[in-house]
Amino acid sequence: MAAFCGKVEVLEKLWDWAKELQLNPEVIKNDMYLLKDKDGKTAWHMATLFGKVEVLEKLWDWAKELQLNPEEIKDNVYLLNDKHGKTAWHMAPLFGNVEVLEKLWDWAKE
C-alpha cells in the first residue's frame, strides 16, 4: 500500500525496522522486498502503475543493497507476472507513465 500511495517514508521505516531487527537478507528479500499481494502484485507493480518514481528509485537502491543479481532482477522485478499475467512493464503505460517507462528502460540497460 505504501508503494501504491507513493509513501517513501513508510517504506523507509519498514526497511529500517527490518535492518534494526537484523533480519536475514533472504528474509528481507523474500518476505518484504518481493512480497506479493493477493493479486500477485509487488511494490514494483504498484509503483509503476501509479507513476511513483520516488518509490521505484528507492526500490532500485534496495535491489542493489540486497545484492540482487541481474537474473533475480529480471525474473522477480521486471518480468514477474501478477495473477493476470501483467508485469511492471505492462503497468506503466496504463496511465501514460512515460517517466516510469524511461526509468525502467534506463535501469534495464544497467
N, CA, C and O of each residue as an XYZ file, in Angstrom:
440
protein
N       0.819     -1.197      0.000
C       0.000      0.000      0.000
C       0.863      1.261      0.000
O       0.498      2.271     -0.601
N       2.012      1.193      0.680
C       2.886      2.363      0.700
C       3.394      2.681     -0.702
O       3.492      3.849     -1.077
N       3.716      1.648     -1.476
C       4.172      1.868     -2.853
C       3.038      2.431     -3.698
O       3.251      3.336     -4.505
N       1.857      1.908     -3.517
C       0.662      2.371     -4.230
C       0.424      3.856     -3.980
O       0.089      4.600     -4.902
N       0.598      4.282     -2.734
C       0.335      5.678     -2.352
C       1.554      6.584     -2.510
O       1.454      7.795     -2.315
N       2.703      6.006     -2.862
C       3.915      6.808     -3.015
C       4.515      7.252     -1.699
O       5.174      8.291     -1.641
N       4.302      6.496     -0.654
C       4.777      6.856      0.685
C       6.181      6.283      0.931
O       6.343      5.266      1.604
N       7.166      6.947      0.380
C       8.556      6.502      0.512
C       8.967      6.438      1.978
O       9.677      5.519      2.387
N       8.519      7.425      2.779
C       8.913      7.454      4.189
C       8.397      6.229      4.948
O       9.057      5.763      5.877
N       7.251      5.711      4.576
C       6.726      4.493      5.213
C       7.581      3.296      4.810
O       7.937      2.472      5.653
N       7.906      3.199      3.538
C       8.773      2.115      3.084
C      10.133      2.167      3.780
O      10.673      1.141      4.194
N      10.675      3.374      3.900
C      11.970      3.520      4.573
C      11.891      3.081      6.038
O      12.823      2.456      6.543
N      10.798      3.398      6.719
C      10.638      2.998      8.118
C      10.578      1.477      8.229
O      11.212      0.898      9.111
N       9.831      0.833      7.356
C       9.753     -0.629      7.364
C      11.128     -1.253      7.093
O      11.512     -2.241      7.718
N      11.845     -0.662      6.163
C      13.196     -1.138      5.821
C      14.128     -0.992      7.024
O      14.880     -1.908      7.358
N      14.064      0.170      7.667
C      14.901      0.415      8.847
C      14.589     -0.574      9.967
O      15.501     -1.087     10.615
N      13.316     -0.841     10.193
C      12.938     -1.793     11.242
C      13.452     -3.189     10.931
O      13.916     -3.893     11.828
N      13.375     -3.592      9.682
C      13.874     -4.914      9.288
C      15.371     -5.024      9.559
O      15.851     -6.048     10.047
N      16.095     -3.968      9.240
C      17.538     -3.978      9.486
C      17.841     -3.903     10.978
O      18.773     -4.546     11.460
N      17.046     -3.113     11.711
C      17.224     -2.991     13.156
C      17.024     -4.345     13.840
O      17.720     -4.669     14.803
N      16.088     -5.117     13.346
C      15.842     -6.459     13.880
C      16.886     -7.465     13.402
O      16.871     -8.629     13.803
N      17.784     -7.006     12.546
C      18.846     -7.820     11.979
C      18.287     -9.062     11.283
O      18.790    -10.175     11.436
N      17.225     -8.821     10.515
C      16.645     -9.907      9.755
C      17.635    -10.383      8.706
O      18.404     -9.597      8.153
N      17.603    -11.640      8.449
C      18.433    -12.255      7.418
C      18.115    -11.589      6.072
O      16.944    -11.370      5.761
N      19.134    -11.265      5.275
C      18.881    -10.627      3.969
C      17.909    -11.412      3.080
O      17.147    -10.815      2.320
N      17.932    -12.738      3.173
C      16.994    -13.545      2.387
C      15.561    -13.320      2.842
O      14.644    -13.293      2.022
N      15.364    -13.160      4.146
C      14.030    -12.881      4.683
C      13.569    -11.512      4.206
O      12.427    -11.352      3.776
N      14.456    -10.526      4.282
C      14.104     -9.184      3.815
C      13.745     -9.230      2.335
O      12.755     -8.631      1.915
N      14.538     -9.930      1.554
C      14.302    -10.007      0.113
C      12.961    -10.678     -0.190
O      12.145    -10.133     -0.932
N      12.737    -11.857      0.383
C      11.560    -12.643      0.027
C      10.276    -12.219      0.736
O       9.197    -12.248      0.144
N      10.392    -11.833      1.986
C       9.197    -11.525      2.774
C       8.882    -10.037      2.841
O       7.896     -9.632      3.456
N       9.713     -9.233      2.214
C       9.463     -7.803      2.242
C       9.621     -7.214      0.842
O       8.671     -6.672      0.279
N      10.809     -7.323      0.294
C      11.107     -6.679     -0.982
C      10.273     -7.258     -2.128
O       9.737     -6.514     -2.949
N      10.165     -8.588     -2.179
C       9.459     -9.243     -3.278
C       8.068     -9.739     -2.880
O       7.468    -10.545     -3.592
N       7.567     -9.268     -1.764
C       6.262     -9.682     -1.265
C       5.174     -9.340     -2.277
O       5.197     -8.277     -2.897
N       4.218    -10.262     -2.434
C       3.119    -10.062     -3.374
C       1.806     -9.926     -2.612
O       1.623    -10.514     -1.546
N       0.900     -9.142     -3.181
C      -0.440     -9.051     -2.607
C      -1.287    -10.207     -3.150
O      -0.769    -11.078     -3.850
N      -2.568    -10.218     -2.836
C      -3.439    -11.329     -3.236
C      -3.573    -11.462     -4.754
O      -3.946    -12.523     -5.256
N      -3.271    -10.392     -5.479
C      -3.327    -10.427     -6.938
C      -1.970    -10.708     -7.572
O      -1.830    -10.672     -8.794
N      -0.969    -10.989     -6.734
C       0.362    -11.289     -7.243
C       1.180    -10.063     -7.597
O       2.212    -10.178     -8.258
N       0.737     -8.895     -7.169
C       1.460     -7.656     -7.466
C       2.466     -7.354     -6.357
O       2.189     -7.536     -5.171
N       3.628     -6.894     -6.773
C       4.668     -6.462     -5.847
C       4.631     -4.938     -5.738
O       3.845     -4.275     -6.414
N       5.482     -4.402     -4.888
C       5.616     -2.948     -4.787
C       5.997     -2.364     -6.154
O       5.567     -1.263     -6.500
N       6.799     -3.098     -6.927
C       7.172     -2.635     -8.272
C       5.949     -2.443     -9.142
O       5.818     -1.427     -9.825
N       5.041     -3.429     -9.121
C       3.819     -3.316     -9.915
C       3.040     -2.055     -9.528
O       2.630     -1.275    -10.387
N       2.847     -1.875     -8.239
C       2.025     -0.763     -7.768
C       2.674      0.589     -8.065
O       1.998      1.530     -8.483
N       3.969      0.679     -7.851
C       4.663      1.949     -8.111
C       4.662      2.287     -9.602
O       4.511      3.452     -9.971
N       4.830      1.280    -10.460
C       4.816      1.566    -11.896
C       3.416      1.913    -12.369
O       3.250      2.782    -13.225
N       2.407      1.248    -11.825
C       1.029      1.521    -12.223
C       0.633      2.965    -11.941
O      -0.014      3.614    -12.763
N       1.027      3.459    -10.777
C       0.596      4.793    -10.381
C       1.686      5.850    -10.509
O       1.556      6.945     -9.961
N       2.770      5.528    -11.237
C       3.780      6.532    -11.559
C       4.563      7.052    -10.374
O       4.932      8.226    -10.356
N       4.825      6.226     -9.394
C       5.531      6.636     -8.177
C       7.042      6.455     -8.371
O       7.635      5.487     -7.894
N       7.642      7.406     -9.080
C       9.058      7.326     -9.437
C       9.953      7.286     -8.198
O      10.927      6.534     -8.169
N       9.638      8.083     -7.177
C      10.455      8.081     -5.957
C      10.472      6.707     -5.311
O      11.508      6.268     -4.811
N       9.342      6.029     -5.317
C       9.272      4.675     -4.767
C      10.139      3.738     -5.599
O      10.894      2.935     -5.051
N      10.031      3.838     -6.904
C      10.848      2.983     -7.773
C      12.339      3.215     -7.551
O      13.121      2.265     -7.525
N      12.729      4.466     -7.394
C      14.144      4.762     -7.143
C      14.609      4.130     -5.834
O      15.716      3.597     -5.760
N      13.773      4.187     -4.810
C      14.114      3.581     -3.518
C      14.202      2.064     -3.668
O      15.134      1.447     -3.153
N      13.249      1.463     -4.362
C      13.264      0.014     -4.571
C      14.498     -0.412     -5.365
O      15.082     -1.463     -5.101
N      14.885      0.406     -6.333
C      16.085      0.095     -7.127
C      17.334      0.146     -6.243
O      18.203     -0.720     -6.338
N      17.417      1.161     -5.386
C      18.551      1.257     -4.463
C      18.612      0.030     -3.555
O      19.689     -0.501     -3.285
N      17.452     -0.411     -3.091
C      17.417     -1.574     -2.206
C      17.777     -2.863     -2.940
O      18.354     -3.767     -2.336
N      17.453     -2.965     -4.219
C      17.853     -4.137     -5.008
C      19.375     -4.232     -5.021
O      19.941     -5.319     -4.907
N      20.025     -3.084     -5.161
C      21.497     -3.068     -5.130
C      22.004     -3.431     -3.736
O      22.956     -4.199     -3.594
N      21.356     -2.867     -2.701
C      21.775     -3.154     -1.329
C      21.609     -4.641     -0.997
O      22.437     -5.221     -0.295
N      20.547     -5.244     -1.501
C      20.321     -6.674     -1.284
C      21.210     -7.533     -2.181
O      21.234     -8.759     -2.070
N      21.930     -6.869     -3.059
C      22.839     -7.521     -3.989
C      22.114     -8.541     -4.872
O      22.590     -9.654     -5.099
N      20.952     -8.118     -5.356
C      20.237     -8.974     -6.297
C      21.053     -9.059     -7.579
O      21.556     -8.052     -8.077
N      21.175    -10.251     -8.097
C      21.916    -10.403     -9.343
C      20.983    -10.081    -10.517
O      19.765    -10.024    -10.345
N      21.549     -9.873    -11.700
C      20.717     -9.486    -12.853
C      19.572    -10.459    -13.147
O      18.490    -10.030    -13.548
N      19.793    -11.749    -12.954
C      18.727    -12.722    -13.195
C      17.580    -12.562    -12.209
O      16.412    -12.659    -12.588
N      17.910    -12.316    -10.938
C      16.870    -12.105     -9.925
C      16.052    -10.853    -10.242
O      14.829    -10.848    -10.103
N      16.736     -9.799    -10.665
C      16.037     -8.563    -11.008
C      15.129     -8.796    -12.210
O      13.975     -8.369    -12.222
N      15.658     -9.471    -13.211
C      14.862     -9.740    -14.412
C      13.626    -10.579    -14.070
O      12.510    -10.232    -14.456
N      13.829    -11.678    -13.350
C      12.746    -12.625    -13.088
C      11.785    -12.171    -11.995
O      10.592    -12.464    -12.070
N      12.278    -11.464    -10.983
C      11.468    -11.127     -9.816
C      11.034     -9.679     -9.736
O      10.254     -9.305     -8.859
N      11.535     -8.863    -10.648
C      11.165     -7.445    -10.634
C      10.591     -7.048    -11.996
O       9.421     -6.679    -12.097
N      11.413     -7.126    -13.033
C      10.989     -6.644    -14.339
C       9.947     -7.514    -15.027
O       8.995     -7.002    -15.615
N      10.126     -8.821    -14.953
C       9.259     -9.703    -15.727
C       8.341    -10.564    -14.871
O       7.759    -11.526    -15.373
N       8.202    -10.241    -13.601
C       7.329    -11.001    -12.713
C       5.873    -10.733    -13.079
O       5.431     -9.584    -13.113
N       5.143    -11.792    -13.348
C       3.728    -11.675    -13.695
C       2.862    -11.695    -12.452
O       3.086    -12.483    -11.533
N       1.852    -10.802    -12.435
C       0.841    -10.905    -11.394
C      -0.129    -12.016    -11.815
O       0.113    -12.690    -12.816
N      -1.203    -12.214    -11.082
C      -2.095    -13.325    -11.415
C      -2.859    -13.103    -12.723
O      -3.508    -14.020    -13.225
N      -2.785    -11.901    -13.270
C      -3.419    -11.589    -14.547
C      -2.405    -11.587    -15.693
O      -2.735    -11.234    -16.825
N      -1.164    -11.988    -15.386
C      -0.125    -12.051    -16.405
C       0.539    -10.725    -16.715
O       1.249    -10.611    -17.714
N       0.322     -9.718    -15.877
C       0.879     -8.387    -16.114
C       2.189     -8.197    -15.348
O       2.324     -8.618    -14.199
N       3.135     -7.561    -16.007
C       4.409     -7.216    -15.383
C       4.432     -5.718    -15.085
O       3.505     -4.990    -15.440
N       5.493     -5.273    -14.433
C       5.658     -3.839    -14.186
C       5.668     -3.079    -15.515
O       5.188     -1.948    -15.583
N       6.203     -3.683    -16.553
C       6.241     -3.050    -17.871
C       4.830     -2.832    -18.416
O       4.591     -1.867    -19.143
N       3.906     -3.706    -18.076
C       2.517     -3.533    -18.508
C       1.813     -2.421    -17.737
O       0.947     -1.727    -18.269
N       2.203     -2.266    -16.470
C       1.503     -1.338    -15.588
C       1.723      0.133    -15.964
O       0.776      0.919    -15.980
N       2.947      0.494    -16.259
C       3.273      1.907    -16.502
C       2.459      2.538    -17.634
O       1.970      3.654    -17.462
N       2.294      1.883    -18.771
C       1.557      2.534    -19.859
C       0.058      2.714    -19.595
O      -0.591      3.511    -20.272
N      -0.491      1.994    -18.633
C      -1.932      2.086    -18.393
C      -2.393      3.512    -18.125
O      -3.482      3.906    -18.544
N      -1.565      4.289    -17.426
C      -1.915      5.677    -17.145
C      -0.944      6.651    -17.807
O      -0.833      7.804    -17.393
N      -0.242      6.178    -18.840
C       0.656      7.046    -19.586
C       1.879      7.482    -18.807
O       2.331      8.617    -18.956
N       2.420      6.610    -17.983
C       3.558      6.959    -17.138
C       4.877      6.840    -17.909
O       5.652      5.905    -17.704
N       5.107      7.790    -18.782
C       6.304      7.798    -19.622
C       7.562      7.906    -18.760
O       8.558      7.239    -19.037
N       7.525      8.730    -17.730
C       8.698      8.883    -16.858
C       9.080      7.547    -16.228
O      10.263      7.228    -16.109
N       8.085      6.772    -15.829
C       8.345      5.455    -15.246
C       8.946      4.533    -16.299
O       9.923      3.837    -16.022
N       8.384      4.517    -17.488
C       8.935      3.682    -18.561
C      10.382      4.042    -18.856
O      11.217      3.162    -19.066
N      10.679      5.342    -18.871
C      12.063      5.771    -19.116
C      12.989      5.274    -18.019
O      14.102      4.834    -18.305
N      12.546      5.336    -16.760
C      13.358      4.839    -15.636
C      13.593      3.344    -15.780
O      14.723      2.872    -15.655
N      12.515      2.593    -16.045
C      12.649      1.146    -16.209
C      13.625      0.814    -17.333
O      14.447     -0.094    -17.210
N      13.522      1.560    -18.426
C      14.408      1.330    -19.562
C      15.869      1.629    -19.203
O      16.765      0.856    -19.539
N      16.099      2.747    -18.523
C      17.461      3.094    -18.105
C      18.049      2.014    -17.202
O      19.198      1.607    -17.373
N      17.249      1.555    -16.241
C      17.747      0.517    -15.322
C      17.961     -0.806    -16.041
O      18.892     -1.544    -15.718
N      17.110     -1.110    -17.007
C      17.266     -2.363    -17.762
C      18.588     -2.363    -18.507
O      19.204     -3.416    -18.677
N      19.035     -1.193    -18.955
C      20.309     -1.101    -19.672
C      21.509     -1.286    -18.746
O      22.602     -1.628    -19.198
N      21.299     -1.058    -17.446
C      22.405     -1.249    -16.484
C      22.721     -2.715    -16.427
O      23.616     -3.126    -15.689
